Structure formats: structure tokens, C-alpha cells
Amino acid sequence: MANFKGHALPGTFFLLYGFWLTVKHTLRHNWRTSKPNGRQTVPPFSKKMDYIEGGFTILASFVGIIAEQFVVDGPHARLYDTEHKAWVKLMNWQHGTMYLFFGISGMTLVTSTKSKLVPPGVDRLALALALFVEGFLFYYHVHSRPPLDAHIHSLLLVAVFGGSASTMLEVFVRDNIVLELLGACLFILQGSWFYQIGFVLYPLNGIEWDLEMHDNIMFVTMCFCWHLAVALLLVACTSSVVWFTVKRFSGRSQDIEIGMRNTSSKTSCQKALLEESDEE
């Protein structure tokens, strides 16, 4: 959708997805490193998280496709107008295609989690492909546009193709927390930058940006770096909070377990003493 809401919708999806990946990968890393030799089996909560992630991705993709097609000024499932001999709202169709591949990624994740017949890494491959398709579409999305419009969309490609590359590496380098958090960071960067594009091209205060001014291009480039810094900070803070929370609760559970063992051992000793006294 060529308006602020059309950019806020994918922005919200990518922001939520980035934070979700940060929490999920931090929990899994804690699980893997909680024993000296690491854990080979996948915990039950991990599969549940994959099901939730896959379901959310499928649902969000479906909502995105419906929103792009059936808004008031949308194409309403019409690709070509034979009467006027013109394509109908190709921008909406491109956005819908982007959502389609993320939906495929969600279905792949659910399938790979459910079935052991699916080779490991296929879910990451599907996500990397979805990101590549997104970047590929946006690369040809900004031709013949004003300089600032084209530039602000081209900066988005840095996050998109970077995320695709890091996710593709996860296919071959499994359970690498650095790669996993990098991917989460780039999703958050994508989400915040979608909002930034919306604010620049469709300002809510009504004050339009000069799309031809070079200073605006310089500022937007600098602003992208700020978004990256904030995304890194958010990932670091979120993963730290999750890590310390898990450590704190796991420490409490260990104390409770030790206390229960001590109590049971004392009870056993008391029973043994009573039995000996009865025999005497």
C-alpha cells in the first residue's frame, strides 16, 4: 500500500519477529550451554516455539496479502485491466508476493519441526529465500522515483540482503549464537526502517520532505546508521535480560531441588533411627 499504513504493517511484523528470534535463540543457547558437553536433544519448549513462530509467520503473511489486495484502493485480485490495457496496482502485488514467500517460510518451519524426514536447515533456507525475494522485489521497486525515495528504499536492501546472507549461513553453520542474533538484529533494523520510510514519504504531521534535496539523502543515510545502532542495542539488552532471567530462575529451581533432597535424606535418616530404636 502506497501510504504510511502500508509500511507500518511490514514494519510491525519484522520488529516483532526480530524480538521473537532474539528471545528464542537466547533461550536455546542457554539450553545448549547449560551443561559442559552441551545438550543434543531438543527440549519440548523449543518445538513449541517453532510451532508458534511458524503459525505467526503464516498468519501475518495471510493478513498482509489480504490487506494488500482488498484495501479500498487495492487491486482486489485483479492483475491486468483488459479494458484500459494496463497493470493494476503492481506495487500491491509486489508486496503480496513478498508476504507469500514469508508464508512459505512459515509452512516450511512447521513442516520441518513436525517431520524428521525434512533435512536440517531447510527452514533456514526457506527464510533466506524469502528475504532474498523481498530484496529482489524492492531492488526493482524504486526505479524512476525521486532521489530520496529511491535512496531510502535502497538502504532497506542492506538489511534485507544482509539478513538473507546471515540466514543462509545458518543452513551450514548450525547453532551459532552470533549468526542467530545477527539475523534477529537485521530483522529489527528492517522493521524500524520500514517505519522510517513511512514517516519520510508519508509524514503524519503533513510536512513533506524535499525528495530532491541532497542534504536529506545525507541525513537519511546517517539515520540508517542510528537505526542499526539502536537495533544492536535492543538485541543486546533483550538477550541479556532473557539470559539473566533464565539463570536466576534456574538457580532458584536448583536450590529448591537441593533443599528437597536434603529434606528427603533427613527424613530417611530419622526413619532409620526410629527403626533401630524399635528393634532395641
C-alpha positions as CSV (number, residue, x, y, z in Angstrom):
1,M,0.0,0.0,0.0
2,A,1.4,3.4,-1.0
3,N,0.7,5.0,2.4
4,F,2.0,5.0,5.9
5,K,-0.1,2.0,7.0
6,G,1.4,0.0,4.1
7,H,4.9,0.5,5.6
8,A,3.8,0.2,9.2
9,L,2.3,-3.2,8.6
10,P,5.5,-5.0,7.5
11,G,7.5,-2.8,9.9
12,T,5.5,-4.2,12.9
13,F,5.8,-7.8,11.6
14,F,9.6,-7.5,11.3
15,L,10.0,-5.8,14.6
16,L,8.0,-8.5,16.4
17,Y,9.8,-11.2,14.5
18,G,13.2,-9.8,15.4
19,F,12.5,-9.6,19.1
20,W,11.0,-13.1,19.0
21,L,14.1,-14.5,17.3
22,T,16.3,-12.8,20.0
23,V,14.4,-14.4,22.8
24,K,14.2,-17.8,21.1
25,H,17.8,-18.1,20.2
26,T,19.0,-16.8,23.6
27,L,16.9,-19.5,25.3
28,R,18.2,-22.2,23.1
29,H,21.8,-21.1,23.6
30,N,21.3,-21.2,27.3
31,W,19.9,-24.7,27.0
32,R,22.9,-25.8,24.8
33,T,25.5,-24.4,27.2
34,S,23.9,-25.3,30.5
35,K,25.9,-28.5,30.5
36,P,29.7,-28.8,29.9
37,N,29.3,-31.1,26.9
38,G,26.2,-29.4,25.6
39,R,22.8,-30.9,25.0
40,Q,22.0,-32.9,21.9
41,T,18.3,-33.4,22.4
42,V,15.8,-30.7,21.6
43,P,13.8,-29.6,24.6
44,P,10.0,-29.7,24.3
45,F,9.6,-25.9,24.7
46,S,11.9,-25.5,21.6
47,K,9.5,-27.3,19.3
48,K,6.6,-25.4,20.8
49,M,8.4,-22.1,20.0
50,D,8.9,-23.2,16.4
51,Y,5.3,-24.1,16.0
52,I,4.3,-20.7,17.4
53,E,6.8,-18.9,15.1
54,G,5.6,-20.8,12.1
55,G,2.0,-20.2,12.8
56,F,2.6,-16.5,13.5
57,T,4.5,-16.2,10.2
58,I,1.8,-17.9,8.2
59,L,-1.0,-15.8,9.8
60,A,0.9,-12.5,9.4
61,S,1.6,-13.3,5.8
62,F,-2.0,-14.1,5.1
63,V,-3.1,-10.9,6.8
64,G,-0.5,-9.0,4.7
65,I,-1.7,-10.5,1.4
66,I,-5.4,-9.8,2.2
67,A,-4.6,-6.2,3.3
68,E,-2.6,-5.5,0.1
69,Q,-5.3,-6.9,-2.1
70,F,-8.5,-5.8,-0.6
71,V,-7.9,-2.3,0.8
72,V,-10.2,0.4,-0.6
73,D,-7.7,1.3,-3.3
74,G,-6.3,-2.2,-3.7
75,P,-6.3,-4.3,-6.9
76,H,-8.9,-6.7,-5.5
77,A,-7.2,-9.7,-7.1
78,R,-7.1,-8.1,-10.5
79,L,-3.7,-8.2,-12.1
80,Y,-4.4,-6.7,-15.5
81,D,-7.1,-4.4,-16.7
82,T,-8.1,-5.5,-20.2
83,E,-10.3,-2.5,-20.7
84,H,-7.6,0.0,-20.2
85,K,-4.8,-2.3,-21.1
86,A,-2.8,-1.6,-18.0
87,W,-1.5,-3.5,-15.0
88,V,-3.4,-3.0,-11.8
89,K,-1.6,-1.8,-8.7
90,L,1.6,-3.7,-9.2
91,M,3.1,-2.2,-6.0
92,N,0.4,-4.0,-4.0
93,W,1.1,-7.2,-6.0
94,Q,4.8,-7.0,-5.2
95,H,4.1,-6.5,-1.5
96,G,1.8,-9.5,-1.6
97,T,4.4,-11.6,-3.3
98,M,6.8,-10.7,-0.5
99,Y,4.3,-11.9,2.1
100,L,3.7,-15.1,0.1
101,F,7.3,-16.2,0.4
102,F,7.3,-15.5,4.1
103,G,4.2,-17.6,4.4
104,I,6.1,-20.4,2.6
105,S,8.9,-20.0,5.1
106,G,6.4,-20.4,8.0
107,M,4.9,-23.5,6.5
108,T,8.4,-24.9,6.0
109,L,9.3,-24.3,9.6
110,V,6.2,-26.0,10.8
111,T,6.8,-29.0,8.5
112,S,10.4,-29.3,9.4
113,T,9.6,-29.2,13.1
114,K,6.8,-31.8,12.7
115,S,8.6,-34.3,10.4
116,K,12.0,-35.8,10.8
117,L,12.1,-36.6,7.1
118,V,12.8,-32.9,6.3
119,P,16.6,-32.3,6.2
120,P,18.0,-30.0,8.8
121,G,18.4,-26.4,7.7
122,V,15.5,-26.4,5.2
123,D,13.6,-23.9,7.4
124,R,16.6,-21.5,7.4
125,L,16.9,-21.9,3.6
126,A,13.3,-21.0,3.1
127,L,13.6,-17.9,5.3
128,A,16.8,-16.9,3.4
129,L,14.9,-17.3,0.2
130,A,12.0,-15.2,1.4
131,L,14.4,-12.4,2.4
132,F,16.2,-12.7,-1.0
133,V,12.9,-12.4,-2.8
134,E,12.0,-9.4,-0.7
135,G,15.2,-7.7,-1.6
136,F,14.9,-8.7,-5.3
137,L,11.5,-7.2,-5.5
138,F,12.5,-4.0,-3.8
139,Y,15.5,-3.6,-6.0
140,Y,13.2,-3.1,-9.0
141,H,10.6,-1.3,-6.8
142,V,12.3,2.1,-6.8
143,H,13.2,2.8,-10.5
144,S,12.2,6.2,-11.9
145,R,11.5,7.6,-8.4
146,P,12.7,10.8,-6.8
147,P,16.3,10.5,-5.4
148,L,15.3,10.5,-1.7
149,D,12.6,7.9,-2.3
150,A,14.9,5.6,-4.2
151,H,17.7,6.1,-1.7
152,I,15.7,5.4,1.4
153,H,14.4,2.1,-0.2
154,S,17.9,1.1,-1.3
155,L,19.1,1.4,2.3
156,L,16.5,-1.1,3.2
157,L,18.2,-3.6,0.9
158,V,21.3,-3.5,3.1
159,A,19.2,-5.0,6.0
160,V,17.3,-7.4,3.7
161,F,20.2,-8.9,1.7
162,G,22.4,-8.9,4.9
163,G,19.6,-10.9,6.7
164,S,19.4,-13.2,3.7
165,A,23.1,-13.9,3.7
166,S,23.3,-14.5,7.5
167,T,20.3,-16.8,7.4
168,M,21.8,-18.7,4.5
169,L,25.0,-19.2,6.6
170,E,22.8,-20.7,9.4
171,V,22.0,-23.5,6.9
172,F,25.6,-24.7,7.1
173,V,26.7,-23.3,10.4
174,R,24.1,-24.6,12.9
175,D,23.5,-23.3,16.4
176,N,25.8,-20.3,16.1
177,I,24.5,-17.7,18.5
178,V,26.4,-14.8,16.8
179,L,24.8,-15.6,13.4
180,E,21.4,-16.1,15.0
181,L,21.4,-12.8,16.9
182,L,22.8,-11.0,13.8
183,G,19.8,-12.2,11.9
184,A,17.5,-11.1,14.6
185,C,19.2,-7.7,14.7
186,L,18.7,-7.2,10.9
187,F,15.0,-8.1,11.2
188,I,14.6,-5.4,13.9
189,L,16.5,-3.0,11.6
190,Q,14.2,-3.8,8.8
191,G,11.2,-3.2,10.9
192,S,12.3,0.2,12.2
193,W,13.4,1.3,8.8
194,F,10.0,0.4,7.3
195,Y,8.6,2.9,9.8
196,Q,11.2,5.4,8.9
197,I,10.3,5.1,5.2
198,G,6.7,5.7,6.1
199,F,7.5,8.8,8.2
200,V,9.6,10.3,5.4
201,L,7.4,9.5,2.4
202,Y,4.0,9.9,4.1
203,P,4.6,12.2,7.1
204,L,1.9,12.2,9.7
205,N,2.4,15.8,10.5
206,G,1.7,16.8,6.9
207,I,5.1,18.5,6.4
208,E,6.5,16.8,3.3
209,W,10.2,16.2,2.7
210,D,12.0,17.6,-0.3
211,L,12.7,14.4,-2.2
212,E,15.2,16.2,-4.5
213,M,17.4,17.7,-1.8
214,H,20.9,16.1,-1.3
215,D,21.1,17.1,2.3
216,N,18.0,14.9,3.0
217,I,19.8,12.0,1.4
218,M,22.8,12.5,3.6
219,F,20.6,12.8,6.7
220,V,18.7,9.6,5.9
221,T,21.9,7.7,5.4
222,M,23.1,8.8,8.8
223,C,19.7,8.0,10.2
224,F,20.1,4.4,8.9
225,C,23.3,4.0,10.9
226,W,21.4,5.2,14.0
227,H,18.7,2.6,13.4
228,L,21.4,0.0,13.2
229,A,23.0,1.1,16.4
230,V,19.6,1.0,18.2
231,A,18.8,-2.4,16.7
232,L,22.2,-3.8,18.1
233,L,21.4,-2.2,21.5
234,L,17.9,-3.7,21.6
235,V,19.2,-7.2,20.7
236,A,22.0,-6.9,23.4
237,C,19.6,-5.7,26.1
238,T,16.9,-8.2,25.2
239,S,19.2,-11.2,25.1
240,S,20.9,-10.1,28.4
241,V,17.5,-9.8,30.2
242,V,16.4,-13.2,28.9
243,W,19.8,-14.7,29.9
244,F,19.9,-13.4,33.4
245,T,16.2,-14.2,34.0
246,V,16.8,-17.8,33.0
247,K,19.9,-18.1,35.1
248,R,18.1,-16.6,38.1
249,F,15.1,-18.9,37.9
250,S,17.3,-22.0,37.1
251,G,19.4,-21.1,40.1
252,R,16.2,-21.0,42.3
253,S,15.0,-24.3,40.9
254,Q,18.4,-25.9,41.7
255,D,18.2,-24.6,45.3
256,I,14.7,-26.0,45.7
257,E,15.8,-29.3,44.3
258,I,18.8,-29.5,46.7
259,G,16.5,-28.5,49.6
260,M,14.1,-31.2,48.7
261,R,16.9,-33.8,48.5
262,N,18.3,-32.7,51.9
263,T,14.8,-32.9,53.4
264,S,14.2,-36.4,52.0
265,S,17.7,-37.6,53.2
266,K,16.9,-36.2,56.7
267,T,13.6,-38.0,56.7
268,S,15.3,-41.2,55.7
269,C,17.8,-40.9,58.5
270,Q,15.1,-40.3,61.0
271,K,13.1,-43.3,59.8
272,A,16.3,-45.5,60.1
273,L,16.9,-44.3,63.7
274,L,13.3,-45.0,64.7
275,E,13.5,-48.5,63.2
276,E,16.7,-49.2,65.2
277,S,15.2,-47.9,68.4
278,D,12.2,-50.1,67.9
279,E,14.4,-53.2,67.4
280,E,16.2,-52.4,70.7
